[in-house]
Amino acid sequence: MAMTSYALGLYKDYTKVRVAFGRYKAGNTYKTVPIDSVETLKDGRLAFFMTIPPGDSTGSTVTEVALLDTSKQVMYTKTLVGNEQVEFEADDEGALLRVALNFSSADKTADQRNAKG
């Protein structure tokens, strides 16, 4: 059985307050930056925003992103492929990265049964 919407909501709330840092891989180097902001999107996904400072990744490509908790332990990681990757030229002014997580329940039928009473 999948997690219920209620349980996923609790995990979403927990994740929102625990994620404090983002990490990205540019070339062969991992860099950690603070999370700038967190938003709940209209579709319910939780979006974490981090900034890659100007000049920090000049001449390289960002190929991986991660979300770290307050003790800098990895909570989420994703390898970027194709057009998800971010390439930096010498004159680029940095970038704002968004990582959006979905906390939807796969158990729609159980939720629908519970809603009907």
C-alpha positions as CSV (number, residue, x, y, z in Angstrom):
1,M,0.0,0.0,0.0
2,A,1.2,3.5,-0.8
3,M,1.6,6.2,1.8
4,T,-1.6,8.1,2.4
5,S,-2.1,11.8,1.4
6,Y,-2.1,12.6,5.1
7,A,1.3,10.9,5.7
8,L,2.8,12.6,2.6
9,G,1.5,15.9,3.8
10,L,3.4,15.4,7.1
11,Y,6.5,14.4,5.2
12,K,6.2,17.5,3.0
13,D,5.9,19.8,6.0
14,Y,9.0,18.1,7.6
15,T,11.0,18.4,4.4
16,K,10.1,22.1,4.0
17,V,11.7,23.0,7.4
18,R,14.6,20.5,7.2
19,V,16.1,21.3,3.8
20,A,18.6,24.2,4.4
21,F,21.2,23.8,1.6
22,G,21.5,23.0,-2.0
23,R,24.4,21.3,-3.6
24,Y,25.3,21.2,-7.3
25,K,28.1,19.5,-9.3
26,A,29.8,21.8,-11.8
27,G,32.4,20.0,-13.8
28,N,34.1,17.6,-11.2
29,T,33.5,19.9,-8.3
30,Y,30.6,19.9,-5.8
31,K,29.6,23.2,-4.3
32,T,27.1,23.8,-1.4
33,V,24.9,26.9,-1.2
34,P,22.1,28.0,1.1
35,I,18.5,27.6,0.0
36,D,17.2,31.0,-0.9
37,S,13.5,30.3,-0.6
38,V,10.9,27.5,-0.5
39,E,7.5,27.8,-2.1
40,T,4.5,25.6,-2.5
41,L,3.5,25.6,-6.2
42,K,-0.1,25.7,-7.5
43,D,0.1,22.0,-8.3
44,G,1.1,21.2,-4.7
45,R,4.8,20.5,-5.4
46,L,7.4,22.0,-3.0
47,A,10.0,24.1,-4.8
48,F,13.4,24.9,-3.4
49,F,15.4,27.8,-4.9
50,M,19.2,28.1,-4.8
51,T,21.6,30.6,-6.5
52,I,24.8,29.7,-8.3
53,P,26.9,32.9,-7.8
54,P,28.4,34.7,-10.8
55,G,31.8,33.3,-11.9
56,D,31.4,30.3,-9.5
57,S,31.0,27.8,-12.3
58,T,32.6,29.6,-15.3
59,G,33.3,27.3,-18.2
60,S,31.6,24.3,-16.7
61,T,28.2,22.5,-16.8
62,V,26.0,21.7,-13.8
63,T,25.2,18.0,-14.1
64,E,23.8,17.2,-10.6
65,V,21.7,18.9,-7.9
66,A,21.0,17.8,-4.3
67,L,19.0,19.0,-1.3
68,L,20.7,18.8,2.1
69,D,19.2,19.0,5.5
70,T,20.3,21.3,8.3
71,S,23.2,18.9,9.2
72,K,24.2,18.8,5.5
73,Q,23.1,15.3,4.9
74,V,21.6,14.5,1.5
75,M,17.8,14.2,1.4
76,Y,17.4,14.3,-2.4
77,T,19.7,14.1,-5.4
78,K,19.2,14.2,-9.1
79,T,21.5,13.7,-12.1
80,L,20.6,16.3,-14.8
81,V,20.4,15.1,-18.4
82,G,20.0,16.9,-21.7
83,N,18.3,20.3,-21.5
84,E,18.2,20.1,-17.7
85,Q,21.9,20.7,-17.5
86,V,23.1,24.3,-17.1
87,E,26.2,25.4,-19.1
88,F,28.2,28.5,-17.9
89,E,30.1,30.8,-20.2
90,A,32.8,33.3,-19.0
91,D,30.4,36.3,-19.0
92,D,27.4,34.6,-17.3
93,E,25.9,36.2,-14.2
94,G,25.1,33.1,-12.3
95,A,21.8,31.2,-12.2
96,L,18.8,30.5,-10.0
97,L,18.1,26.8,-9.8
98,R,14.7,25.4,-8.8
99,V,14.2,21.8,-7.5
100,A,10.5,20.8,-7.3
101,L,9.4,17.8,-5.3
102,N,6.1,16.1,-5.7
103,F,4.3,14.7,-2.6
104,S,1.2,13.2,-4.3
105,S,-0.3,10.0,-3.1
106,A,-0.3,7.1,-5.5
107,D,-3.1,5.6,-3.5
108,K,-5.9,7.7,-5.0
109,T,-8.6,5.0,-4.6
110,A,-8.1,4.8,-0.8
111,D,-8.2,8.6,-0.5
112,Q,-11.4,8.7,-2.5
113,R,-13.0,6.0,-0.4
114,N,-12.1,7.9,2.8
115,A,-13.4,11.1,1.4
116,K,-16.8,9.5,0.8
117,G,-17.0,8.4,4.4
